[in-house]
């Protein structure tokens, strides 16, 4: 009987944990339709879920925590726009995600975009240290719904979450500044991450592994760039329309 009782307790704990799990959609149009019906803001996470270190930290420290999941389940519609290296995705989803990254002028990962229930952008940010509590508190102040154990109830229109509260002076997610996306006039190597056996280079707005090709923002256009080799403090690339290869040094090597 004692073993059965212990098993029952464990099952109850597992059920309680599962009840906190937040639902992340992958279709922004469906999410916006749900947000309009329910009068909720939309939080979009542009992420590289299986290779971006800061994305992984954000998920571990915030998105997987019960405090965030409970608040999000009651007050937000969540959307994950993922750019994985190893996880399989359909060609349709890959194209849709690339189009969304272009539309929202995503310059790196993670990028978090908060929309009101009408689909208008309210704020954006990236990774911020501190964990789930300050993250949720920042959201609560911004959308005007307190982070409480029970949802706020009201019979009047003041309970509607369709509009972001007029608190433009309040920083979101710990205070990341908002700014227009940078305009690159040259190819800039911003960072090199990963292990020695599997490195990634952030070149302007794109992250590459060795041997990968992508379109990189340059001035008012995009150029096709192939990453030939990633070294300790530089990257060797081949640019479409230019002869030969070129080495680009890391902007601020440590």
C-alpha positions as CSV (number, residue, x, y, z in Angstrom):
1,X,0.0,0.0,0.0
2,X,2.8,2.3,0.8
3,X,4.3,1.9,-2.6
4,X,0.9,2.5,-4.2
5,X,0.5,5.6,-2.2
6,X,4.0,6.9,-3.3
7,X,3.2,6.1,-6.9
8,X,-0.1,8.0,-6.6
9,X,1.7,11.0,-5.2
10,X,4.3,10.9,-8.1
11,X,1.5,10.7,-10.7
12,X,-0.2,13.6,-9.1
13,X,3.0,15.7,-9.2
14,X,3.5,14.7,-12.8
15,X,0.0,15.7,-13.7
16,X,0.4,19.0,-11.9
17,X,3.6,19.7,-13.9
18,X,2.0,18.9,-17.2
19,X,-0.9,21.2,-16.4
20,X,1.6,24.1,-16.5
21,X,2.9,23.4,-19.9
22,X,2.5,26.4,-22.2
23,X,1.3,25.9,-25.8
24,X,3.5,27.3,-28.5
25,X,2.0,27.7,-32.0
26,X,4.0,27.8,-35.2
27,X,1.4,29.5,-37.4
28,X,1.4,33.3,-36.8
29,X,-1.9,33.8,-38.7
30,X,-3.7,31.2,-36.6
31,X,-2.2,32.8,-33.4
32,X,-3.4,36.3,-34.4
33,X,-6.9,34.9,-35.1
34,X,-6.9,33.3,-31.6
35,X,-5.6,36.5,-30.0
36,X,-8.4,38.5,-31.7
37,X,-11.0,36.1,-30.4
38,X,-9.6,36.0,-26.8
39,X,-8.4,39.6,-26.6
40,X,-4.9,38.6,-25.8
41,X,-1.5,39.9,-26.9
42,X,0.8,37.6,-29.0
43,X,4.4,36.9,-27.9
44,X,6.6,35.7,-30.8
45,X,9.9,34.0,-30.1
46,X,12.3,33.9,-33.1
47,X,14.8,31.3,-32.0
48,X,17.5,28.8,-33.0
49,X,16.3,26.2,-30.6
50,X,19.0,23.5,-31.0
51,X,22.1,25.6,-31.6
52,X,21.7,29.2,-30.2
53,X,23.1,29.3,-26.7
54,X,21.1,32.4,-25.6
55,X,17.9,30.9,-27.0
56,X,18.5,27.7,-25.0
57,X,19.2,29.7,-21.8
58,X,16.0,31.7,-22.3
59,X,13.9,28.6,-22.7
60,X,15.6,27.0,-19.6
61,X,15.4,30.1,-17.4
62,X,12.1,31.5,-18.5
63,X,9.9,29.7,-20.9
64,X,10.0,26.3,-19.2
65,X,9.4,27.7,-15.7
66,X,5.9,27.2,-14.2
67,X,5.7,30.9,-13.3
68,X,5.9,31.9,-16.9
69,X,3.8,29.0,-18.2
70,X,1.0,29.8,-15.8
71,X,0.9,33.5,-16.7
72,X,1.2,32.8,-20.5
73,X,-1.6,30.2,-20.4
74,X,-3.9,32.8,-19.0
75,X,-2.8,36.0,-20.7
76,X,-0.9,35.4,-23.9
77,X,-0.9,33.6,-27.2
78,X,2.6,32.1,-27.8
79,X,4.3,31.6,-31.2
80,X,7.7,30.0,-31.8
81,X,9.4,30.8,-35.1
82,X,12.3,28.4,-35.1
83,X,15.4,28.2,-37.3
84,X,17.0,24.9,-36.1
85,X,20.1,23.2,-37.4
86,X,19.2,19.6,-36.7
87,X,15.5,19.4,-36.1
88,X,13.5,18.5,-39.2
89,X,11.1,21.0,-40.7
90,X,8.9,21.0,-43.8
91,X,10.0,23.2,-46.7
92,X,6.8,25.2,-46.3
93,X,7.5,25.9,-42.6
94,X,11.1,26.9,-43.4
95,X,9.9,29.4,-46.0
96,X,7.2,30.8,-43.8
97,X,9.7,31.3,-41.0
98,X,12.2,33.0,-43.3
99,X,9.5,35.3,-44.6
100,X,8.4,36.2,-41.0
101,X,12.0,36.9,-40.0
102,X,12.3,39.3,-43.0
103,X,9.0,40.9,-42.3
104,X,9.9,41.6,-38.6
105,X,13.5,42.6,-39.5
106,X,15.0,40.0,-37.2
107,X,18.8,40.6,-36.8
108,X,19.7,37.8,-34.4
109,X,18.4,35.2,-32.1
110,X,16.6,35.1,-29.8
111,X,14.3,38.0,-30.9
112,X,11.1,38.4,-28.9
113,X,8.3,40.5,-30.4
114,X,5.1,41.4,-28.6
115,X,2.0,42.2,-30.6
116,X,-1.3,43.5,-29.4
117,X,-4.5,41.5,-30.2
118,X,-4.9,43.5,-33.4
119,X,-1.4,42.4,-34.7
120,X,0.4,45.6,-34.1
121,X,3.9,45.5,-32.7
122,X,4.2,46.9,-29.2
123,X,7.7,45.9,-28.1
124,X,10.7,43.7,-28.9
125,X,13.7,42.4,-27.0
126,X,16.2,39.6,-26.7
127,X,17.7,37.5,-24.0
128,X,17.7,39.1,-20.6
129,X,19.2,37.5,-17.4
130,X,17.2,37.2,-14.2
131,X,14.8,34.3,-14.8
132,X,11.1,34.0,-15.0
133,X,9.9,36.4,-12.3
134,X,11.3,39.7,-13.7
135,X,10.3,38.6,-17.2
136,X,6.7,38.0,-16.2
137,X,6.7,41.2,-14.1
138,X,7.8,43.1,-17.2
139,X,5.1,41.5,-19.3
140,X,2.5,42.2,-16.6
141,X,3.2,45.9,-16.4
142,X,3.3,46.2,-20.2
143,X,0.0,44.5,-21.0
144,X,-1.8,45.6,-17.8
145,X,-2.6,42.2,-16.4
146,X,-1.0,41.5,-12.9
147,X,1.0,38.4,-12.4
148,X,-1.2,36.8,-9.8
149,X,-2.1,33.2,-8.9
150,X,-5.6,33.8,-10.1
151,X,-6.7,35.6,-13.3
152,X,-8.2,39.1,-12.8
153,X,-12.0,39.1,-13.2
154,X,-14.2,41.9,-14.1
155,X,-17.5,42.4,-15.9
156,X,-16.5,45.7,-17.5
157,X,-14.3,46.5,-20.5
158,X,-11.3,47.2,-18.2
159,X,-10.6,43.5,-18.1
160,X,-10.0,43.4,-21.9
161,X,-6.4,42.4,-22.7
162,X,-6.7,43.4,-26.3
163,X,-4.7,46.6,-25.9
164,X,-1.3,47.0,-24.5
165,X,-1.3,49.3,-21.5
166,X,0.0,52.8,-22.1
167,X,3.3,52.4,-20.3
168,X,5.8,53.1,-23.1
169,X,8.3,54.3,-20.6
170,X,8.5,50.9,-18.9
171,X,11.3,48.6,-20.2
172,X,10.3,45.1,-21.3
173,X,12.0,42.0,-20.2
174,X,14.6,43.7,-17.9
175,X,15.2,46.8,-20.0
176,X,16.6,45.9,-23.5
177,X,16.5,49.1,-25.5
178,X,14.5,49.2,-28.7
179,X,16.1,50.6,-31.8
180,X,15.8,50.4,-35.6
181,X,17.7,47.5,-37.1
182,X,21.3,48.3,-38.1
183,X,22.1,49.1,-41.7
184,X,25.2,47.2,-42.8
185,X,27.4,48.9,-45.4
186,X,30.0,46.0,-45.3
187,X,30.2,42.4,-44.1
188,X,30.8,42.4,-40.4
189,X,31.7,39.3,-38.3
190,X,29.9,40.0,-35.0
191,X,30.6,36.8,-33.1
192,X,31.8,33.2,-33.2
193,X,30.1,30.7,-31.0
194,X,29.9,26.9,-30.5
195,X,32.5,24.3,-29.8
196,X,35.8,23.9,-31.7
197,X,34.2,21.0,-33.7
198,X,31.0,22.8,-34.5
199,X,31.4,26.6,-34.7
200,X,28.8,29.2,-35.8
201,X,29.6,32.7,-37.2
202,X,27.2,35.6,-37.0
203,X,27.8,37.7,-40.1
204,X,25.6,40.8,-40.2
205,X,22.1,39.3,-39.7
206,X,22.8,35.7,-40.5
207,X,24.3,32.8,-38.5
208,X,26.4,30.2,-40.5
209,X,28.0,26.9,-39.9
210,X,31.0,26.0,-42.2
211,X,29.8,25.0,-45.6
212,X,26.4,26.8,-45.3
213,X,25.0,29.5,-47.6
214,X,22.5,32.3,-46.8
215,X,21.4,35.7,-48.0
216,X,23.0,38.4,-45.9
217,X,21.7,42.0,-45.6
218,X,24.1,44.5,-47.1
219,X,23.0,48.2,-47.5
220,X,19.6,48.1,-49.1
221,X,19.9,44.6,-50.6
222,X,20.9,41.1,-49.8
223,X,23.9,39.2,-51.1
224,X,24.4,35.4,-51.3
225,X,27.3,34.4,-49.0
226,X,28.8,31.0,-48.5
227,X,30.7,30.3,-45.3
228,X,33.9,28.4,-46.3
229,X,35.7,28.1,-43.0
230,X,35.3,29.4,-39.4
231,X,38.7,30.1,-37.7
232,X,39.4,31.2,-34.1
233,X,39.0,34.9,-34.8
234,X,37.9,35.1,-38.4
235,X,35.7,33.6,-41.1
236,X,36.5,32.8,-44.7
237,X,33.6,33.5,-47.1
238,X,32.7,33.5,-50.8
239,X,30.3,36.2,-51.9
240,X,28.2,35.7,-55.0
241,X,29.3,38.0,-57.8
242,X,32.8,38.5,-56.3
243,X,35.8,36.5,-57.4
244,X,37.8,34.4,-55.0
245,X,37.3,34.2,-51.2
246,X,37.8,36.7,-48.5
247,X,38.7,36.5,-44.8
248,X,36.7,38.7,-42.4
249,X,38.2,39.3,-38.9
250,X,36.1,39.2,-35.8
251,X,35.1,42.8,-34.9
252,X,35.9,42.6,-31.1
253,X,38.0,39.5,-30.5
254,X,38.6,38.6,-26.8
